Amino acid sequence: MSHLKERKEKICLNCNTALHGRYCHVCGQENIEPKETVWHLVNHFFQDITHFDGKFFSTVKLLLARPGFLSTEYMIGRRASYLNPIRMYVFTSAIFFLIFFSIRSENQFFHLNAAPPPSLTEKRSGVKDWEQQIEKIQAQIRNDKNADTSELKDKIQELNAIIAAAKKIYGDTTTRKFSIKDIALLMLRANTDSLKSEGMPGFAIDSLKHAFAKNDTTKENDYALFGISISQYPTVESYDSIQKRLPSNKQDGWFDKLVKRRVIEIRNEMKKDRKSFSEHFQEKLLHSFPKILFISLPFFALILKLVYIRRPQFYYTNHGIFAIHVYCATFIILLVVLLLNQLQDAVAWGWLKTFFAVLITIVWLYIFIYLYKAMRNFYRQGTFKTILKYLIVNFLAFIVNILLFVLFVLISVISI
């Protein structure tokens, strides 16, 4: 209730209904003088904020402490004392993803774009690297004349043989980089002729050459995506040109053309800069998670409707409100996990890290327990039936989310 003066006229300014009190019984508008001071506007603003906050925190307390209670209250019509489920979903999801993406961007929470550990990074070298190694070894031999140089000379001979093999296969000006595996294949490939003179059968040499062609990671591969290779269709223009030359009954349909053109564009983008493409794709997919969860919500309610199909007193909207409350609780609990993870990373004391690790484990366990307790309290069935339906609901929800994830992966790829 505002502190403005009540109008003497008992007619609602909003809908012209005759009034029998301070508020209109039709539209709910308060019958007060329309003229307001700046102070009244400021006061009204803070009253709305504090009212929302008070209702929000009391609703969250009941949501987490008494799973299924708010859904039951909403179903039987007691709603004014609690925050509206839709508003609550919008607010909690917005806060969760705001903090989630902030943590990820600042601290690389998921490490999606992090480089692999040095131990897992395969070192590659080329002709220039080997020539520099030879110069260093020769300098070492010159500076230390009393040392046993037989091993160093053997190393120079080995490097010269590798350089000769690389130039023989790829030319004198090659700048290619080779892994350890590539070098081994390179040496075998460069010496197949000598193997024949040593008496190796021709079919064995042909098998080796086939293996080289298959495993040589340094050659220009016929880059392909979804079965559409560069040698087949180098560009969209070449694909269109080939399609025009074909008889009308042999040409691809409009949908096939649309898909293939986009696949060719994506394939060529990936070939130009695969790392940039991958980072862009990861970022786009990560920001699709809120959409995936939002779309999965009505499917989750539908799963509940099917599982509890023999409970006619529960309408689809009741299952929908229950699903919204479960999602809101999940957002809040996951937000607690994120914050505890941040605190665990921030502290230096071992015992405190262990304390936070235990807390995080307990919160994770509560996420799995929460849905069971909510189903048990809201649908009021026995323990065995609830556990069985809990497992079915989780399994079907997992399948739906996987399908939605795959769909959004495809959409993310196509829309890049």
N, C-alpha and C positions, 0 to 999 in steps of 0.2 A: 504494500500500500504506500502510495506517495504521500508527501506532506503538503501537497497543494490544496487550495481551498475548493470545497465541493460546490458545484453549480447549484443555484436555486431551482433552475428549470429542470423538471424531471422528464426530459426527452433526451435520448441518446444522440450525441452528435454524429455518431458513425452510421447507425442504421435507423434512426428516428423511432425507436421503440419506446413505449411508455415505461418509465423506470419505477422500481419499488425498492430502492436502496442505492448504495454507492456505485454498484457495478451493474452493467446491462446483463440480463439473464439470457439474451440471444447471442450477442457477439463478444461479451466479456469486457468491453471497454469501460474504464473507470470514468465516472461522470465528474470531471474536474475542469477548472477554468483552463482554456486553451493557451493563455499567455503564461510563458515560463521565463524565469531568469536564467542566467548562465550558471549560477550556483545550483539551481534545481537540475539542470542537465548533467552537470558533473556528478552531483549526488546520485542521480538516477543511474548513471553509468557504473559507478562503484557498487551500488546495490545489486545491479544485475550480475556483475563479475563475482562478487562474494557469494551471491545466491547460487550461481553456477558451480563455483568451487566447492561450496559446502555440500551441495547435492552430489557433485561428482565424487568427492572423497568418501562420503557415506555409502554411495552406490558401489564404489570399488571395494570398500571394506567387506560389504556383503557378498559381492561377486567372488572374491577370492576365498573368504572364510567359509561361505556356505554355498558350494557349487549346486546349481539348479534352483536355488531359492528365488532369485530374481525372475527367472523364466516362469516359475509357478505363480508368483505374485502378478506378473503381467497377464498371465492366462486367466486368472480369476478376476482381473479388473482393478487391482490395487496398483496404480501407476504414477499418481501425482507426486508421491514421496521420493521417487527414484528418477535418475536421468534416463531420458528416452534412449532405447537401445540403438537406434540409427545414429543419433548424435554421438553416443558413446563410441560406436564403432569408428566413425569418422575421426573423432578426437584421438582415440588410442592408437589407431593405425597411423595417423599422421605423425604423432609424437614418436612412435616406435621407428618408423622408417626415416624420419628426420635424424634421430640419434644414430640409427644403424648406418646410414650413408655417411654421416659426419665422422663416425668412428672409423669406417672403412677408408675414407678418403685421406684422413689425417694419419692413421696408424696402420693402414693396409691390413685391415682386420682379416680379410680372406686371402691376402697375398696372391690375388689372381694374376697380377702382372709381375710378380717378383721373379728375379732370375733364379735358375736352378742353382743348388749348392755347387761350389767349385769342384767338389769330388765327383759330381755327376756331369760336369761340363766336359765334353770331349774336345781335347786340344787338337787343332789342325795346323798343318804347316805346309809351305810350298817351296818352290825352287829357291827363291830369295832367302828364305829362312835357312835352308840347308847350306847355301853358299856362305851365309854369315857364320854358321856353325863351323864350317871348314876353316874360315879365316881365323876364328877364335882358337881353334885347335892348333893351327899352324903357328900362331903367335905364342901359344903355350909351349910348343916344341922349341921355338927359338929362344925363349926366355929361360927355360929350364933344361940346359944341355946335358946335365948329369942324370936326369930322370929316364926311366925306362919308357921309351916312346913307342914301343911296338903296338900297344893297345890303341894309342891315339892315332897311329898310322892306319891301323885296321878300320877305325871309325871313319877316317877320311875316305878310305877306299869304299866303305859301305855307303856313305853319303853320295860319293861320285856315281856309284852304280844306280842309286835311287834317282839322282838328277838325270842321268842318261835315260833311264826308263821313262821318266815323266816327259822328257822332251821327245822321245821316240813316239810315244802314244799321242801326246797333246800338242807337240810343236815346241820350237825353241823359245817362243815368247809367252808360253803359258803362265798364267797367274793363279791357277787353281790351287785350292787348299785341300790337303789330304789328311784323313784320320789314319790311325795305326792300321786299321782293317783295310783302308783304301790302299795304303802303301804295300801291304802284303799282296793284295790282288793285282796291284800295278806291276810288281816284280814278276809275278806269275804270267801275267798277260804279255809283258814285254819279252818273255823268254820262251813262249810257246814254240817258236821255230826251232830253238836249240833242243827242246824236249822231243821234237819229231826226229831230229838227227840222232838223238840218243836211243831211239827205238820205241817211243811211246806210240801206241796205235792212234790212227786218225780219229776214230770215234771218241776216244778219251780226250783228245785235244779239242774236238768240237764241243764236248760236254763242258770243258773248262771255259771255252769262249762264251757259251750260253750262260754259264754261271757268272762270268764277268759282266756280261750285259745286264743281267738281272740284279746284281749286287753292287754295281759301280754307282756310288752315291755322288760322284763328282761330275758325271756326264749330264748333258742337258736332257732331262727326262721329258717324255711326252706328257706334260702336265694335264691332269684330268680332274673333273669334279662331276660326281653323279654320272659317270660313264661318258661324259662329253669331253673329248680330248682336244688339245691344240691342233694336232695333225688333222683331226676330223673337221673342226670348225674353229679356225684361228680367231675370227672376229664375228660380231653379229652380222656385219655386211656380207661376209662370206657365206654364213648360214642362209641369209635371205636370198643370196644369189643362187645357191644350190637349190633351194626350195622352188624358185621361179622356173628353173630349168626342168624340174620334175613334172610328169603328168599330174593333172589335178587330183586324180584318185590315189596318187602316191605321196602327195604332200601332207605335211602334218596339219592337224586341226588347229583352230585358233588358240585353244588352251595350251596344246603342246608347244606351239610357236611362242606363246607368251612365257611359258616356263623355261624353255630352252634358251631364249634370248637373255633372260635374266640370269640363268646359270652361266652362260658364256661371259657375261659382264662380270659376275662375281668371281668366276675362275680367273679371269685376266687381272682383276683387282688383287686377288690373293697372290698371284704370281709376281706382281710388281712389288708388293710390300706385305708379306705374310704377317709379320709381327704387328704392323699397324692395323691390319684387318682384324687380327685376332683380338687385339686390345679393344677395338671399336665394338666388335661382336660381344665380348665379355661385358663391357659396360652397358650395352643395350639390353642384354639378357638380364643382367643384375637388376636393372631398373624396371624390368617386366614383372618381378616378383610380386609387387603390390597388386598388379592387375591379375596375376594368376590366382592369388589368394581371394581377391574380390569375386572373380568369376567362379571359383570353386565353392564359394559359400552357398549359393542356391543348390548346387549339386550335393553338397553335404546335407542340406535340409531334405533333399529328395531321397537320399540314402536312408536317413532317419525315418522318413515317411514309409519307405518300403519295408524297412526292418520292423517297424511298429505298425504294420498295415492292419493288424487285428485289434488295434486300439483306436476305434472310430472317434473317441472323444478328443483326440489330438488331430487338429487340422494341419494342413501344410504350413500355414502361417505360424502356428505354435512351434513346429519344428524349426521354422526359420528364425524365430526369436531366440529359441534355445541355441541354434547354431551361432547367431550373432554374439550371444553372451559367452559362448565357448571361445570364439575367435578373439573377443575382447580380452578375456582372461589370459589366453595364450600370448597375445601381444604384450600384456603387462608383465607376465612371468618371464618371457624372453628378454624384455627390457631389463629386468632385474639381473638376468644372467649376463647380459652385455656389460652392465655397470659393474658387476662383481668381477668380471674378467678384466676390466680396465683397472680396478683397484688392485687386483692380484698382480698385474703387470707393473703397477706403480710402486708397490712396496718392495723393500729390499730384504727384510727379515724373513728367514726361512720358515719360522713357525707361523708367521702371519700369512705367508703364501699358502701354507698347508691349511690354515683355517679357512681362507677364501676358497680353496679347492674343495674342501668338505661342504661348504655352503653351496657352491655351484652344483655339486653332485646332488645335494638334497633338493635344490630347486628344480633340477632336471627331472628327478624322480617324481616331483609333485606335478609336473606337466603331464606325465603319463597317468598318474593317479586321478588327476582332476576330472578328465572326461568320464571315467568310470563312476566317480562319486556324483557328478552332475547327472548322468543318466539314471543312476540308482535313485537319486532324490526327486528328479523331475518325473520320470515315468513310473516310479514306485513298483518295480518288479523285484523278484527274488534275486539273491546273489548269483546263482548259477545262470539264470536267464540273462542277467545284466552282463556278466562276464562274457558269455557266448555272443551276445549282440555287440558288446564292446569290441570284440575281436573282429566280427564281421564288418562293423562300421569302419574300423581302422583299415582293414584290408581293402575295402571298396574305395575309401577315401584316398588311400595310397595309389590305387590304380588310376583314379580320376585325375589326381595331381600329376602323375607321370604323363598321362596323355596330354594334359594341358601344358605341361613343361615342354614336351616334344613339339606340340603345336607352336608354342611361342619361340622355340629354337628355330623352327623353320621360318616363322614370321620375322625373327630378328635377322636371319641370314638374308632373306629376300629384301628386307627393307633397308639394309645397310647401303 
